[in-house]
Every structure is written in structure tokens, then in C-alpha cells.
Amino acid sequence: MTPPATGQPVAPDWLAAAEAAHQEQQIGTVAQRLQRAQRQADLINARLADLGIEPIEAAGLDDRGNLRSARLTQPEFEPYAYYEVRAAWSEDDKQVELHTADWEDDCPRYGRVRLLNSLADVAAARRETPTIPAPRRDYRLEAIRAMDSLNADRLNNAHVEEITNAIHGNTAALLHLADTIARTSTAV
């Protein structure tokens, strides 16, 4: 006698094994990220110790497992305006870099000012305005906005309408080509 059907399909054994393998892979990825962040924090703290710098707050990991930069100085307002200086890790340079933020901002954003090569770099960084990287441009969105702003229906000249429609067609073709290339390159 067979048991009655419960209405829910039973997952095959291979799917359960696939889910377990995926979970293990995710745990491995998170563990690698945590190890990399901890290694970077250790490298920052070791470089600071080599230079004889005792940070206000040492580099470490935050509650989410992200690298928390070392805080070296507080901002000072009198007699001069000095920035707060933090030590972070530069993946590009593979060494410690110094960051500052404008203390007058409501929500300060820290940006790189220089690499930490000597003790004097900390004093110099206190006086330097941070360089905040510009956000990446979204060319696709810009092209769509440009197309939307050139509404051929509102034009009173047939020749201009034809040119506008041709520009729209070329833009759409380029966007489609870029999208196809992006999808193809990620699939390979």
C-alpha cells in the first residue's frame, strides 16, 4: 500500500545535494572575505606600530565583517582646522593609505589623501582635503534621457523630426549592442 499524496512535490535527492553544496560555497566565500579583511587590518596595525603610531582606534572588522579603518587623529577646530585622519588599506598600492573627511559635513565621507610612507605623512594629511572619487557615469541612462528629451512629436519641422528619429534609432541600436556585449561577456 502506498502512502497518500500530500499535495506537495518531493524534492529529488540531487537537488538537496545541490543546495548543500551551494550553502557550503557561500560559507567559503564569506570566510575568504572575512580573512582578507582581517589580514588587511593586521597589515594596517603592523605598519602603524612600525612607525610608532598609537591609533585612537585600531583597524579591525565592523559588525558586518567589513574592514574598519584605524582612526589616528580627531578633527581639531582651534587654532587651525585640521581633518580627522584614518588609515585604510589600498588594494591598488598594497600598502596603507591615509584618508580624511571634512568635519563640517553632516555625514562626512572619507577620501584618500596620500600613502603612509613616514610619520610626517600623518601631519600632512591633517591639512589635506580628501579626494572623493566621482561616481561612475551611467551612459545608458544618459542616452535614454537624451532620447526622451528629443521628442519628435513636439517638433514642427519634418526634417528635424527625421533627424531626431534617426538619432533615436542609432542610440537604441548602440544600447542594444552594448547590452548584448555585456550579457555575452558575463556568460563566458
N, C-alpha and C positions, 0 to 999 in steps of 0.2 A: 504494500500500500504506500502511495506517495503522499508526502505532506501537502496540505492545501496551499495554494498560491497566496501570498500575502499582498500582492499588488505591486511590490517594489522589485525591480530587477536586481539580480545578484551580480556584483562586480566580479569580473574574471580575476583569477589569481595574478596574471601578468600585470594587470592594472594596479593592484595593490603593491606589487614589487616595484613598479614604475614610480608610484607615489612615494614609497620609502626611499628609493634612490634619489628622487628629486629633493626630498627633505634633507637627506644627507649632503647633497651637493650644496644646498642653500646654507646649511650649517657650516660647511667648509669655507664657503665664500665669506660669510660673516666673520669666521675665525681668522681668515687671512687679513681681512680689513682691520680687525682689532689688533692683530700682531703688527701690521705695518704702522698703525697709528702709535702703538706703544713704543715701537722701535724708534720712530721719529721723535717722540717725546724724550726718550732716553738720550738720543743724539743731541737734542737741544740742550738738555740739562747738563750733559757732559761737556759741551762746548762752553757753556756759561761757567761751569766750575773751572775749566782750563784757564779762562780769563780772569778768574777771581770774582765773578759777578754772583752776588747773592740775590736772587729774584724775590720780589714781594710774593709772587705765587709761581711755583714751578710749573713747567709744562707737564701735561698729563692728558687723561681722557675725560670727556664730559659724561653725563648720564646716558647719552646715546651712543657712546663709543667713538665719538669723533675727537680728533686732536684738539686740545685746548692749549693755546699758545701761552708762553711764560710771560707774566707781567713784570717788567723791570722797573718802571718808574710810574708815578702818579702824575696826572697833569698838574701844573702849577700856574697860578694866575698872577701872582705878585712876586717879585717886581717885574718879571717878564712873563709872557705867555709861552709856556712850554707844553708840548704834547705828551700824552701818555705813550710810553714805548713798550711794545711787546715783541717777543722773539718767537718766530714761527719757522717752519721748515720749508725750504724751497726745493721742490721736486726737480725743477729745471737745473738749478745750480748744485744740488746735492750738498747744501750747507745751510746754516742758519741765516735768516734774513730778519731785518727789523721792520716793524710796522708801527705806524702812528695813526691817530684819529683826531679829528677836530673836536675838541671838548665843548664847543659851542653848539654842536648839533644835538637835537633832541634824541636821535637814535644814531650814535656815531658808527661810521663804517671804517674799518681799519684797512689801510693800504700800505703796500711796500714802499719803503723809502731808500733802503740800502742793504747790502750784505754786512754781516757781523764779522769783520776781519780783525778788529782790535777794540780795546776798551774805549778809545776815543770815538768810535762809531756810535756808541750809545749816546754820548753827549751831543754829537752832531745830529743824531736822529731826533732828539727832543725839539730841535728847532726847525725840522723839515716838514712841509706839508705833504700829507700822504698822496700817492698816486693811485687813484681808484680806477681800475680798468673799465673802459667803456663797455656797455652791454653789446652783445653781438647783434648785428643788424639782421632783421628777418626780411630778406629780399623778396621772398614770395608774398608776404603780407604787403610790402611796399608796392609791388606790382599790381596786386589786386586793388589796393586803394587808388592807385593811379588809373586803373581801368574804370573803377567806379566813378571817379571824378570826371572822366571824359564820357559823359552820357550823350551818345549820338542822337537820341530822340529829342534833346533840347536844343539842338543846333538848327539854325535856319538856312544853312548853306549845304547843298547836296554834295559838293566837292569835299567840304570839311567832314561831312558825315562818312564819306567813303574812306578818307584817310584815317579817321577815328576807328572805324570798323576794321581796317587793315592793321592798325596798331593793336587793337584788342585781340585779333586773330593771332598775330605774331607773339604777343605776350602770353596768350593761352597756350600756344604751341611750345614756347620755351619753358613754361611752368610744367607742362606735361612731360617734356623731355627730362627736365631736372628731377621730377618725381620718379620717372621710370629709372633713371640712373641711380637715384638714391635707393630705391627698392631693390634693384639688381645688385648693387654693391654690398648691401647688408645681407642679402641672401647667399652670397658666395662665401 
